[in-house]
Amino acid sequence: MVCFNRANGDRADVPNVAILITDGIPTREVELLEGEVDTIKGLDIRIVGVGVTDQVSFRRLRFCLSRID
């Protein structure tokens, strides 16, 4: 992922965390969501989500989020 690199301040000894802020209404490239989420998780990047309206699909948001052990 482009934003997690040394040029942008990434440190190898610190976990990478992406914060997903959503209004719950996908507007672009919806068909790419599942593959992108899988790619991000495969890079060991934790995804934390914040829903900001009552339109948020908790099923979709849960799919995107990383499991916290």
Distance bins in CASP14 RR format, pairs under 12 A and 6 or more apart:
PFRMAT RR
TARGET T0000
AUTHOR 0000-0000-0000
RMODE 2
METHOD distances of the structure
MODEL  1
1 8 0 0 0 0 0 1 0 0 0 0 0
1 10 0 0 0 0 1 0 0 0 0 0 0
1 16 1 0 0 1 0 0 0 0 0 0 0
1 17 0 0 0 0 0 1 0 0 0 0 0
1 18 1 0 0 1 0 0 0 0 0 0 0
1 36 0 0 0 0 1 0 0 0 0 0 0
1 37 0 0 0 0 0 1 0 0 0 0 0
1 39 0 0 0 0 1 0 0 0 0 0 0
1 40 1 0 0 1 0 0 0 0 0 0 0
1 41 0 0 0 0 0 1 0 0 0 0 0
1 42 0 0 0 0 0 1 0 0 0 0 0
1 43 1 0 1 0 0 0 0 0 0 0 0
1 44 0 0 0 0 0 1 0 0 0 0 0
1 45 1 0 0 1 0 0 0 0 0 0 0
1 46 0 0 0 0 0 1 0 0 0 0 0
1 47 0 0 0 0 0 1 0 0 0 0 0
2 8 0 0 0 0 1 0 0 0 0 0 0
2 10 0 0 0 0 0 1 0 0 0 0 0
2 16 0 0 0 0 0 1 0 0 0 0 0
2 18 0 0 0 0 0 1 0 0 0 0 0
2 40 0 0 0 0 0 1 0 0 0 0 0
2 43 0 0 0 0 0 1 0 0 0 0 0
2 45 0 0 0 0 0 1 0 0 0 0 0
3 9 0 0 0 0 1 0 0 0 0 0 0
3 10 0 0 0 0 1 0 0 0 0 0 0
3 16 0 0 0 0 1 0 0 0 0 0 0
3 17 0 0 0 0 0 1 0 0 0 0 0
3 18 0 0 0 0 1 0 0 0 0 0 0
3 19 0 0 0 0 0 1 0 0 0 0 0
3 40 0 0 0 0 0 1 0 0 0 0 0
3 43 0 0 0 0 0 1 0 0 0 0 0
3 45 0 0 0 0 1 0 0 0 0 0 0
4 10 1 0 1 0 0 0 0 0 0 0 0
4 11 0 0 0 0 1 0 0 0 0 0 0
4 12 0 0 0 0 0 1 0 0 0 0 0
4 14 0 0 0 0 0 1 0 0 0 0 0
4 15 0 0 0 0 0 1 0 0 0 0 0
4 16 1 0 1 0 0 0 0 0 0 0 0
4 17 0 0 0 0 1 0 0 0 0 0 0
4 18 0 0 0 0 1 0 0 0 0 0 0
4 40 0 0 0 0 1 0 0 0 0 0 0
4 43 1 0 0 1 0 0 0 0 0 0 0
4 44 0 0 0 0 1 0 0 0 0 0 0
4 45 1 0 0 1 0 0 0 0 0 0 0
4 46 0 0 0 0 0 1 0 0 0 0 0
5 11 0 0 0 0 0 1 0 0 0 0 0
5 12 0 0 0 0 0 1 0 0 0 0 0
5 16 0 0 0 0 0 1 0 0 0 0 0
5 43 0 0 0 0 0 1 0 0 0 0 0
6 12 0 0 0 0 1 0 0 0 0 0 0
6 14 0 0 0 0 0 1 0 0 0 0 0
8 16 0 0 0 0 0 1 0 0 0 0 0
9 16 0 0 0 0 0 1 0 0 0 0 0
10 16 1 0 0 1 0 0 0 0 0 0 0
10 17 0 0 0 0 0 1 0 0 0 0 0
10 43 0 0 0 0 0 1 0 0 0 0 0
10 45 0 0 0 0 0 1 0 0 0 0 0
12 44 0 0 0 0 0 1 0 0 0 0 0
14 44 0 0 0 0 0 1 0 0 0 0 0
14 45 0 0 0 0 0 1 0 0 0 0 0
14 46 0 0 0 0 0 1 0 0 0 0 0
15 43 0 0 0 0 0 1 0 0 0 0 0
15 44 1 0 0 1 0 0 0 0 0 0 0
15 45 0 0 0 0 1 0 0 0 0 0 0
15 46 1 0 0 1 0 0 0 0 0 0 0
15 47 0 0 0 0 0 1 0 0 0 0 0
15 48 0 0 0 0 0 1 0 0 0 0 0
15 66 0 0 0 0 0 1 0 0 0 0 0
15 68 0 0 0 0 0 1 0 0 0 0 0
16 40 0 0 0 0 1 0 0 0 0 0 0
16 41 0 0 0 0 0 1 0 0 0 0 0
16 42 0 0 0 0 0 1 0 0 0 0 0
16 43 1 0 0 1 0 0 0 0 0 0 0
16 44 1 0 0 1 0 0 0 0 0 0 0
16 45 1 0 1 0 0 0 0 0 0 0 0
16 46 1 0 0 1 0 0 0 0 0 0 0
16 47 0 0 0 0 1 0 0 0 0 0 0
16 48 0 0 0 0 0 1 0 0 0 0 0
16 66 0 0 0 0 0 1 0 0 0 0 0
17 40 0 0 0 0 0 1 0 0 0 0 0
17 43 0 0 0 0 0 1 0 0 0 0 0
17 44 0 0 0 0 0 1 0 0 0 0 0
17 45 1 0 0 1 0 0 0 0 0 0 0
17 46 1 0 1 0 0 0 0 0 0 0 0
17 47 1 0 0 1 0 0 0 0 0 0 0
17 48 1 0 0 1 0 0 0 0 0 0 0
17 49 0 0 0 0 0 1 0 0 0 0 0
17 65 0 0 0 0 0 1 0 0 0 0 0
17 66 0 0 0 0 1 0 0 0 0 0 0
17 68 0 0 0 0 0 1 0 0 0 0 0
18 36 0 0 0 0 0 1 0 0 0 0 0
18 37 0 0 0 0 0 1 0 0 0 0 0
18 39 0 0 0 0 0 1 0 0 0 0 0
18 40 1 0 0 1 0 0 0 0 0 0 0
18 41 0 0 0 0 1 0 0 0 0 0 0
18 43 0 0 0 0 1 0 0 0 0 0 0
18 44 0 0 0 0 0 1 0 0 0 0 0
18 45 1 0 1 0 0 0 0 0 0 0 0
18 46 1 0 0 1 0 0 0 0 0 0 0
18 47 1 0 1 0 0 0 0 0 0 0 0
18 48 1 0 0 1 0 0 0 0 0 0 0
18 49 0 0 0 0 1 0 0 0 0 0 0
18 50 0 0 0 0 0 1 0 0 0 0 0
18 64 0 0 0 0 1 0 0 0 0 0 0
18 65 0 0 0 0 0 1 0 0 0 0 0
18 66 0 0 0 0 1 0 0 0 0 0 0
19 45 0 0 0 0 0 1 0 0 0 0 0
19 46 0 0 0 0 1 0 0 0 0 0 0
19 47 1 0 0 1 0 0 0 0 0 0 0
19 48 1 0 1 0 0 0 0 0 0 0 0
19 49 1 0 0 1 0 0 0 0 0 0 0
19 50 1 0 0 1 0 0 0 0 0 0 0
19 51 0 0 0 0 0 1 0 0 0 0 0
19 52 0 0 0 0 0 1 0 0 0 0 0
19 64 0 0 0 0 0 1 0 0 0 0 0
19 65 0 0 0 0 0 1 0 0 0 0 0
19 66 0 0 0 0 0 1 0 0 0 0 0
20 26 0 0 0 0 0 1 0 0 0 0 0
20 33 0 0 0 0 0 1 0 0 0 0 0
20 36 0 0 0 0 0 1 0 0 0 0 0
20 37 0 0 0 0 1 0 0 0 0 0 0
20 40 0 0 0 0 1 0 0 0 0 0 0
20 45 0 0 0 0 0 1 0 0 0 0 0
20 46 0 0 0 0 0 1 0 0 0 0 0
20 47 1 0 1 0 0 0 0 0 0 0 0
20 48 1 0 0 1 0 0 0 0 0 0 0
20 49 1 0 1 0 0 0 0 0 0 0 0
20 50 1 0 0 1 0 0 0 0 0 0 0
20 51 0 0 0 0 1 0 0 0 0 0 0
20 52 0 0 0 0 0 1 0 0 0 0 0
20 56 0 0 0 0 0 1 0 0 0 0 0
20 60 0 0 0 0 0 1 0 0 0 0 0
20 61 1 0 0 1 0 0 0 0 0 0 0
20 62 0 0 0 0 0 1 0 0 0 0 0
20 63 0 0 0 0 0 1 0 0 0 0 0
20 64 1 0 1 0 0 0 0 0 0 0 0
20 65 1 0 0 1 0 0 0 0 0 0 0
20 66 0 0 0 0 1 0 0 0 0 0 0
21 47 0 0 0 0 0 1 0 0 0 0 0
21 48 0 0 0 0 1 0 0 0 0 0 0
21 49 1 0 0 1 0 0 0 0 0 0 0
21 50 1 0 1 0 0 0 0 0 0 0 0
21 51 1 0 0 1 0 0 0 0 0 0 0
21 52 1 0 0 1 0 0 0 0 0 0 0
21 53 0 0 0 0 0 1 0 0 0 0 0
21 56 0 0 0 0 0 1 0 0 0 0 0
21 61 0 0 0 0 0 1 0 0 0 0 0
21 64 0 0 0 0 0 1 0 0 0 0 0
22 33 0 0 0 0 0 1 0 0 0 0 0
22 47 0 0 0 0 0 1 0 0 0 0 0
22 48 0 0 0 0 0 1 0 0 0 0 0
22 49 1 0 0 1 0 0 0 0 0 0 0
22 50 1 0 0 1 0 0 0 0 0 0 0
22 51 1 0 1 0 0 0 0 0 0 0 0
22 52 1 0 0 1 0 0 0 0 0 0 0
22 53 0 0 0 0 1 0 0 0 0 0 0
22 55 0 0 0 0 1 0 0 0 0 0 0
22 56 1 0 0 1 0 0 0 0 0 0 0
22 57 0 0 0 0 1 0 0 0 0 0 0
22 58 0 0 0 0 0 1 0 0 0 0 0
22 60 0 0 0 0 1 0 0 0 0 0 0
22 61 1 0 0 1 0 0 0 0 0 0 0
22 63 0 0 0 0 0 1 0 0 0 0 0
22 64 0 0 0 0 1 0 0 0 0 0 0
22 65 0 0 0 0 0 1 0 0 0 0 0
23 50 0 0 0 0 0 1 0 0 0 0 0
23 51 1 0 0 1 0 0 0 0 0 0 0
23 52 1 0 1 0 0 0 0 0 0 0 0
23 53 1 0 1 0 0 0 0 0 0 0 0
23 54 0 0 0 0 1 0 0 0 0 0 0
23 55 1 0 0 1 0 0 0 0 0 0 0
23 56 1 0 0 1 0 0 0 0 0 0 0
23 57 0 0 0 0 0 1 0 0 0 0 0
23 60 0 0 0 0 0 1 0 0 0 0 0
23 61 0 0 0 0 0 1 0 0 0 0 0
24 30 0 0 0 0 0 1 0 0 0 0 0
24 33 0 0 0 0 0 1 0 0 0 0 0
24 49 0 0 0 0 0 1 0 0 0 0 0
24 50 0 0 0 0 0 1 0 0 0 0 0
24 51 1 0 0 1 0 0 0 0 0 0 0
24 52 0 0 0 0 1 0 0 0 0 0 0
24 53 1 0 0 1 0 0 0 0 0 0 0
24 54 0 0 0 0 1 0 0 0 0 0 0
24 55 1 0 1 0 0 0 0 0 0 0 0
24 56 1 0 1 0 0 0 0 0 0 0 0
24 57 1 0 0 1 0 0 0 0 0 0 0
24 58 0 0 0 0 1 0 0 0 0 0 0
24 59 0 0 0 0 0 1 0 0 0 0 0
24 60 1 0 0 1 0 0 0 0 0 0 0
24 61 1 0 0 1 0 0 0 0 0 0 0
24 64 0 0 0 0 0 1 0 0 0 0 0
25 51 0 0 0 0 0 1 0 0 0 0 0
25 52 0 0 0 0 0 1 0 0 0 0 0
25 53 0 0 0 0 1 0 0 0 0 0 0
25 54 0 0 0 0 0 1 0 0 0 0 0
25 55 1 0 1 0 0 0 0 0 0 0 0
25 56 0 0 0 0 1 0 0 0 0 0 0
25 57 0 0 0 0 1 0 0 0 0 0 0
25 60 0 0 0 0 0 1 0 0 0 0 0
25 61 0 0 0 0 0 1 0 0 0 0 0
26 32 0 0 0 0 1 0 0 0 0 0 0
26 33 1 0 0 1 0 0 0 0 0 0 0
26 34 0 0 0 0 0 1 0 0 0 0 0
26 36 0 0 0 0 0 1 0 0 0 0 0
26 55 0 0 0 0 0 1 0 0 0 0 0
26 56 0 0 0 0 0 1 0 0 0 0 0
26 57 0 0 0 0 1 0 0 0 0 0 0
26 60 1 0 0 1 0 0 0 0 0 0 0
26 61 0 0 0 0 0 1 0 0 0 0 0
26 64 0 0 0 0 0 1 0 0 0 0 0
27 33 0 0 0 0 0 1 0 0 0 0 0
27 55 0 0 0 0 0 1 0 0 0 0 0
28 36 0 0 0 0 0 1 0 0 0 0 0
29 35 0 0 0 0 0 1 0 0 0 0 0
29 36 0 0 0 0 1 0 0 0 0 0 0
30 36 0 0 0 0 0 1 0 0 0 0 0
30 57 0 0 0 0 0 1 0 0 0 0 0
30 60 0 0 0 0 1 0 0 0 0 0 0
32 38 0 0 0 0 0 1 0 0 0 0 0
32 39 0 0 0 0 1 0 0 0 0 0 0
32 40 0 0 0 0 0 1 0 0 0 0 0
33 39 0 0 0 0 0 1 0 0 0 0 0
33 40 0 0 0 0 0 1 0 0 0 0 0
33 47 0 0 0 0 0 1 0 0 0 0 0
33 57 0 0 0 0 0 1 0 0 0 0 0
33 60 1 0 0 1 0 0 0 0 0 0 0
33 61 0 0 0 0 0 1 0 0 0 0 0
33 63 0 0 0 0 1 0 0 0 0 0 0
33 64 1 0 0 1 0 0 0 0 0 0 0
34 40 0 0 0 0 0 1 0 0 0 0 0
34 41 0 0 0 0 0 1 0 0 0 0 0
34 60 0 0 0 0 1 0 0 0 0 0 0
34 63 1 0 0 1 0 0 0 0 0 0 0
34 64 0 0 0 0 1 0 0 0 0 0 0
35 41 0 0 0 0 1 0 0 0 0 0 0
35 42 0 0 0 0 0 1 0 0 0 0 0
35 63 0 0 0 0 0 1 0 0 0 0 0
35 64 0 0 0 0 0 1 0 0 0 0 0
36 42 0 0 0 0 0 1 0 0 0 0 0
36 43 0 0 0 0 0 1 0 0 0 0 0
36 45 0 0 0 0 0 1 0 0 0 0 0
36 47 0 0 0 0 0 1 0 0 0 0 0
36 63 0 0 0 0 0 1 0 0 0 0 0
36 64 0 0 0 0 1 0 0 0 0 0 0
37 43 0 0 0 0 0 1 0 0 0 0 0
37 45 0 0 0 0 0 1 0 0 0 0 0
37 47 1 0 0 1 0 0 0 0 0 0 0
37 49 0 0 0 0 0 1 0 0 0 0 0
37 60 0 0 0 0 1 0 0 0 0 0 0
37 61 0 0 0 0 0 1 0 0 0 0 0
37 62 0 0 0 0 0 1 0 0 0 0 0
37 63 1 0 0 1 0 0 0 0 0 0 0
37 64 1 0 1 0 0 0 0 0 0 0 0
37 65 0 0 0 0 1 0 0 0 0 0 0
37 66 0 0 0 0 1 0 0 0 0 0 0
38 45 0 0 0 0 0 1 0 0 0 0 0
38 47 0 0 0 0 0 1 0 0 0 0 0
38 63 0 0 0 0 1 0 0 0 0 0 0
38 64 0 0 0 0 0 1 0 0 0 0 0
38 66 0 0 0 0 0 1 0 0 0 0 0
39 45 0 0 0 0 1 0 0 0 0 0 0
39 47 0 0 0 0 0 1 0 0 0 0 0
40 46 0 0 0 0 1 0 0 0 0 0 0
40 47 1 0 0 1 0 0 0 0 0 0 0
40 48 0 0 0 0 0 1 0 0 0 0 0
40 63 0 0 0 0 0 1 0 0 0 0 0
40 64 0 0 0 0 1 0 0 0 0 0 0
40 65 0 0 0 0 0 1 0 0 0 0 0
40 66 0 0 0 0 1 0 0 0 0 0 0
41 47 1 0 0 1 0 0 0 0 0 0 0
41 63 0 0 0 0 0 1 0 0 0 0 0
41 64 0 0 0 0 1 0 0 0 0 0 0
41 65 0 0 0 0 1 0 0 0 0 0 0
41 66 1 0 0 1 0 0 0 0 0 0 0
41 67 0 0 0 0 1 0 0 0 0 0 0
42 66 0 0 0 0 0 1 0 0 0 0 0
43 66 0 0 0 0 0 1 0 0 0 0 0
44 66 0 0 0 0 1 0 0 0 0 0 0
45 64 0 0 0 0 0 1 0 0 0 0 0
45 65 0 0 0 0 0 1 0 0 0 0 0
45 66 1 0 0 1 0 0 0 0 0 0 0
46 64 0 0 0 0 0 1 0 0 0 0 0
46 65 0 0 0 0 1 0 0 0 0 0 0
46 66 1 0 1 0 0 0 0 0 0 0 0
46 67 0 0 0 0 1 0 0 0 0 0 0
46 68 0 0 0 0 1 0 0 0 0 0 0
46 69 0 0 0 0 0 1 0 0 0 0 0
47 61 0 0 0 0 1 0 0 0 0 0 0
47 62 0 0 0 0 0 1 0 0 0 0 0
47 63 0 0 0 0 1 0 0 0 0 0 0
47 64 1 0 1 0 0 0 0 0 0 0 0
47 65 1 0 1 0 0 0 0 0 0 0 0
47 66 1 0 1 0 0 0 0 0 0 0 0
47 67 0 0 0 0 1 0 0 0 0 0 0
47 68 0 0 0 0 0 1 0 0 0 0 0
48 61 0 0 0 0 0 1 0 0 0 0 0
48 64 0 0 0 0 1 0 0 0 0 0 0
48 65 1 0 0 1 0 0 0 0 0 0 0
48 66 1 0 0 1 0 0 0 0 0 0 0
48 67 0 0 0 0 0 1 0 0 0 0 0
48 68 0 0 0 0 1 0 0 0 0 0 0
49 56 0 0 0 0 1 0 0 0 0 0 0
49 58 0 0 0 0 0 1 0 0 0 0 0
49 60 0 0 0 0 0 1 0 0 0 0 0
49 61 1 0 0 1 0 0 0 0 0 0 0
49 62 0 0 0 0 1 0 0 0 0 0 0
49 63 0 0 0 0 0 1 0 0 0 0 0
49 64 1 0 0 1 0 0 0 0 0 0 0
49 65 1 0 1 0 0 0 0 0 0 0 0
49 66 0 0 0 0 1 0 0 0 0 0 0
49 68 0 0 0 0 0 1 0 0 0 0 0
50 56 0 0 0 0 1 0 0 0 0 0 0
50 61 0 0 0 0 1 0 0 0 0 0 0
50 64 0 0 0 0 0 1 0 0 0 0 0
50 65 0 0 0 0 0 1 0 0 0 0 0
51 57 0 0 0 0 1 0 0 0 0 0 0
51 58 0 0 0 0 1 0 0 0 0 0 0
51 60 0 0 0 0 0 1 0 0 0 0 0
51 61 1 0 0 1 0 0 0 0 0 0 0
51 62 0 0 0 0 0 1 0 0 0 0 0
51 64 0 0 0 0 0 1 0 0 0 0 0
51 65 0 0 0 0 0 1 0 0 0 0 0
52 61 0 0 0 0 0 1 0 0 0 0 0
53 61 0 0 0 0 0 1 0 0 0 0 0
55 61 0 0 0 0 0 1 0 0 0 0 0
56 62 0 0 0 0 0 1 0 0 0 0 0
56 64 0 0 0 0 0 1 0 0 0 0 0
56 65 0 0 0 0 0 1 0 0 0 0 0
57 63 0 0 0 0 1 0 0 0 0 0 0
57 64 0 0 0 0 0 1 0 0 0 0 0
58 64 0 0 0 0 0 1 0 0 0 0 0
58 65 0 0 0 0 0 1 0 0 0 0 0
59 65 0 0 0 0 0 1 0 0 0 0 0
END
